[in-house]
Amino acid sequence: MEDQQNLEAIMGLIMYGGNAKSDAMEAIQAAKQGDFALADQKIADAEKSLTEAHHAQTGMLTQEAQGDHVQVTLLTVHSQDHLMTSIAFTDLAKEIIDLYRRIDAE
């Protein structure tokens, strides 16, 4: 994979990870206001962004597995960290939304 392709994949991880985290935060806020339809939509949007990020990550992993070493830079590490944080945050958002649903049902 060319350096430009690596950079595009790295920036994709950062962009899609950031979008997912933002959507997950908006989902929590919607649930807090009792708008569970919007919360569900925002979680779906977050998951779609995470899927796109995984596609970018898969390309880099495939390249590495085929013996074409990917140079690990601070930007590469940052992108992976950003993605993992977004995944964890989205998972936690789902749990928080479930709690708001339970509170709302009482």
JOVEN-V886398 format. One record per pair of residues at least 12 apart in sequence whose C-alpha atoms are under 7 Angstrom apart, sorted by the first residue. I is the first residue (numbers start at 1). J is the second residue. Records with the same first field share a line. If there is no record, write none. Layout:
BEGIN
I=J  J
END
This chain:
BEGIN
1=63
9=56  57
10=76  79
12=53  56
13=53  56  57  79  83
14=79  82  83
16=49  50  52  53
17=49  50  53  82  83  86
18=86
19=46  49
20=46  47  49  50  86
21=46  86  89  90
23=42  43  45  46
24=42  43  46  90  93
26=42
27=39  40  42  43
28=93  96  97
31=97  100
32=100
END
